[in-house]
Amino acid sequence: MIETPEHQARSLCWSPNGQTLFTGGVEGKICLWSRSGQLLRVLPSQGAWVSAIAIDQSGFVSATRAGTVQRWSLGGRCLQTLQTEGLPINGLTLGNDRILASDAQTLYIWDRTTGHRLSQSPAQEPLNALAHHPTQPLCVTGDRASKLTLWDAKGKNFDYLYNWSDRPTQALAWSPDGEVIFQTCASGVNVWYWRRAWFVHILVGHRWAVTDLAVSRDGQTIATLSEDKTIKLWSR
C-alpha cells in the first residue's frame, strides 16, 4: 500500500516499464512513485486539479478539471495544449495514435502526432470515465449511472454493456489482452469479461471511494487509488 496524504491524488497510471506510478492531484501536481511507495519526483503544477493521466512509450497526456488536455514528453516537458469546450475532463486514454478524452457532455478524439481534433461526439449520458481497447479501434465509457458504452474509432457509440448499479463509474481500464474490463464502483472495483457481459468478481479493500485505477502492461498488477489517500496494488 502507498499512502499519499500530502498530495491528495485523484488520478494515476503506470509507467511503460511498470515500475513507476504517476499520480495527479487536487493541487495540480503530477507525482512519480516507486512500487515501494517512495516519492521519486514532482512535476510543476498544472494550475488545476489533475483529473486524468495516460501514458505510453512516447510520452504522457494529462487532463484537468479546468478542461485542459496537454501532451508531455516522458521527461516532463509540455509539448502541446489541446482544445476542448472548457468543461472538466473526466476521462482520458491513448490508442491507435489517438488521444481520447471525455467531459460530461462530449467524447473528443485527436490525432496523437499533430494534435488535430478528429471528432467531437455528444454523449447521451454524462460521461465520467473512458478507456481504449489495447488492440482494437474501440473504447468504453462509463457514466454517472454505472452504464458502460462501447464507441468505435470515429466516436460513434454502437453498444451498451452493463448497468450493474446506480453508483457512478469513476474510472475504467482494460486488461492488456483486451478481454477484461475493470470498473470502479464506490469503494470497490468490478471485474468483467466484456464479450459475454460476465461479471467475475469485485476487488474490495479501500475504506472510501476508488477514484482511479491502472493495469500494468504485463497484466499482473492492478493499482487502485482511493479517497482514503492510499494506493493499493493487487495481483491477478
Secondary structure, DSSP 8 states (H G I E B T S, - for coil): -EE-TTTTEEEEEE-TTSSEEEEEETTS-EEEEETTS-EEEEE---SS-EEEEEEETTEEEEEETTS-EEEE-TTS-EEEEE---SS---EEEEETTEEEEE-SSEEEEEETTT--EEEEEE-SS-EEEEEE-SSSSEEEEEETTSEEEEEETTS-EEEEEEE--SS----EEE-TTS-EEEEEETTEEEEEEGGGTEEEEEEE--SS-EEEEEE-TTSSEEEEEETTSEEEEEE-
